[in-house]
């Protein structure tokens, strides 16, 4: 497996590295540690004089040297006999550089740390990690806290190809045999106008939706159970991202796995709201996969 891990010196970045260390990588796995120097922070303005431009150039050189030292330290931290670890320092916008490098190196997984949101104040997800999730050509694991172990995993499914891809990728990871997986399928709320219809008509709509959701959850759970993991299936009603986040909170999940279309083609559609909401507000790391 080819893994790209973003390194920026923050504690969230170190947590991502800790997750990388806990993955028992198969022989032949390749790990690329990348530090991006945000060139926009060191671009001189037209109003700057010669002295200011010189100082800006010195600051850029210092930032690059600091980045190289950081990469060297982190390489020593994650170096193993089973996997090859290389480092790369680049200039550019962090999110764009990471996704470009991932595509060039045919990366299987990107690890990126993020402050995300907290239970106290719902801060917006850091723009770098969010943009990486939206633009990445491969699954992305957003690490928002230190994971002592992968014991409780939530998998959100909806019957889409992206949901199937999430399960496929999850089963490729070296998950501990003791891990317990909860597969959840959410029946979204009906349009507001439906409240004007009589209950019998609403039941005729909800019953097949509930059956479909239950079938999707059971099929996914069966597939994961056959891989050797304790698995349960669950159907809930409500806003999908909210329901998945709430379940992750109540079960104290170590990881949430969801699928996403991300951004595709030349039109660059916004990332699906379900995966976006889960990545923003989940209390634990989130793996976003796409086909």
N, C-alpha and C positions, 0 to 999 in steps of 0.2 A: 504494500500500500504506500502511495506517495502522499505525504502529509506536509502541508505548509502551516507554520505557526508564526503569527505576528508577534514581534518583540518590541516593546516600547519602554520597558523599565518600570511600568506601573505594577501595583500588586495584582491587578486583574490579569495582566500579561503573565505574571509569575504563576498565577493560578492555572492559566491555560497550559503553561509548561508542566505543572504538576500533573494535570490530566494526561498530558502526553507521556510523562514518565510512567503513569499507571497503566497505560495501554501496553499490553505484552505484544509488541510488534513482531510479526512473523519475519523469519529470515528473508533478507532481501528488501525489506522496507526502507524507504528513503524519506528522510526528514529534512526539510529546508526551513531554516530560521531566517526570517526577513525583518529587517529594520528599515523603515522608510523615514527619510529626512524630509519633512514637509517644506518643500522649496518655497511655497507661498509666504512663509514666515520670514524668509531671508531675501525677498525680492526688493531691491532698492526702489524708492519712488523717484520721480523726475525732479522733485524739489530738493533731493539730498545733494549735499556738496561732496567733494572728493574725500574728505576725512570721514564723513558718515558712511560713504560707500565702502571705504577701506575697512571700517569697523564692522560693517555688515558682512563683508567677505571673510573676515577673521572669525566672526561668530558662526558662519556656515561651516568653516573648516573645523572649528571646535566641536560643533554638533556632529559632524561626520566622524571625527576621531572618538568622541564619546560613544557614538553608535557602534563603532567597530569594537571598542572595548566591551560594551554590553553584550554584543553578539558572541564574543569570545567567551565571556563568563557563562552565558546561557548554554553555549555548546558544551562546555565542560559539565554543566549541570544535568544535561539530558543524554549525553553520549552513552551508548550501550554497545555491547559486543554484537548484538543481533541486528542493529540497524545502522545505516550510514547517515551521519548528520553533517550537513553543510550549511554555510551561512552566506547571506547576501545583503548588502547595503545598497539602497537605491535612493534616488531623489524623485520627488513627485508628490501628488496628493496621495495620502496613505491608502484610502479605499480603492482608488483607481489603480494604483501600483500593485496592490495585493491581488486584485482580481486579474490584472493583466499577467502577472507572473504565474498565477495559478493556471491560467489557460495555456500559457507557453510551456509549462512543465507538466501539463496533463495531470494536475493534482487531483487526488481522490477525496481529500478532506482538508478544509481550512479550519484552523483553531484561532479564535480571536477572543480576547478579553473585553468585557464591557461592564460599565457601571450599571447599565440597565435602569430598572426602577426599584425603589425600596418600599417597604411597607409603611414607612413614616411619611415620605413625600414622593409622589409619583413623578419623578423626573423623566424627561423624554430619553429614550435610548440614544447613546452617543452616536453621532452622525457617522463615524468611521465604521463601527460594527454594523450599523443598520444598512449602510450603503454596500458593505461587503456582502451581507445576506441577500440584498436585492440583486446585485450584479454578478455574483459568483457563478462560475460555470460548473460547480460541484457542490456537494453538501457542505454546510458550515456548522461548526459547533461553537456556539456563543457561550463563553464561560463567565458566569456572573458571581460565582462564589467558589470556594475551595470544596472539592468533592472528596470526602474521606474514602468513600467506596460507592460503587454502582450497585445498590441493593434494591432500590425502588424506582421503577421506570414507568412513566406514563406515555402511552402511544395514542395519538389522536388519528382516527381514520375516518374517511368519508366515501370510500369506494372509488376514488379517483386514481389515476396513474401515479400522481405525486404521492398519495398515501401509500400505495404499494411500494414505491421506490423507497420511502422512509423505512418500511419494514425490512426490505431487502438489505438496505445499508446497515440498519441496526444489527441484523444477524451476521453481518461481516465483521463487526467489531468484537474484540476479545472480552465479552461480557462474562463476569463471574457466574458460575453455575448456580450460586445461591440467589441470584437476582430474581425479584418478583416483578412481573410485568402486568400492568393494568391497561387494557385496550378500551378506549372510550369512543363511542360514536354519538354525536350530538344532533338531536332533531331541532333545527333552527325554528325560531318563532314564526308564525304565519304573518302575512301582511296585516297592517293595522285595520284595513277595511274588512278583514275576515270576522272581526268582532261583531259586525252587523248581521252576520248569518246565524241561523238557528243552530243550537248544539248538535242535533243529529247530522246536519250537513258537515259541521266541523269535524265530528268523529269520523265521518266517511273519508275525510282528507287525512286526519292524523293517524288513523290506524295503519294504512299502508306505509306511511312515512316511518312510523315506529318499527314496523316489521322490517322494512328495508334497512334501517339503522341497526337493528338487532342482528340481522343476517350478516351485515358488513362487519360488525364487531366480532361476532362468533367465528366467522371465517378467518379473520386476521388473528384472533386469539389461538385458534386451532393451529395455524401455521407456526406461530411462535412456540406453542407448547410442543409441537413435534420436534422443534430444535432443541428441546430439553429444558425449557424454563417453566417455572410455575406461573401460570397465566390466568387471569380472569377477564371477563368482558363486562361492559357496562354501557347502558344507554341513558343519556340525560336530555333534558329539554332546556333550551335557552340560547343565548348568544354563544356560539361555539368557542371563541377565544376565552370568554369569561368563564365558561364551564370548565374548560381544560385547566386554566390557571387556578380556579377554585379547587379543583380536584388535586392539583399538584400541591397546593397549600395544605389541604386536609390530610393528604397521605405523606407529607414531608418528602416529596419526591427528590431523588438525586439527579434525575434527568427527565426532560420532556422531549418527545420526538414527534415532529409534525412534517408534513409535506408542503411544498409551495411551488407555484409556477415561477416565482421570481420575476425577473424582467427578461422578455424574450423578443427576438426579432428586432426590426428596426424601429418599431413603434414604441418600445420601452414602456409597457404598461406597468402601473404600480403593483407592488407585491400584494398578494392576496391579504385581505384584512385579518383573516384568522391567524395565519402564521405571524403576521406583523404584530398583532395584539399579544400573542403568546410570547414572542421574543421580548416585547417591551416589558411585560408585567409578570412573567413567571418568576417564582422565587428561587429558581435553580437554573443550571445550564440548560440550554435548548439546542437540540440538533435539528436543523432544517435541511431536508433533503428534497431533491427534485429529480425527475426523470429527464 
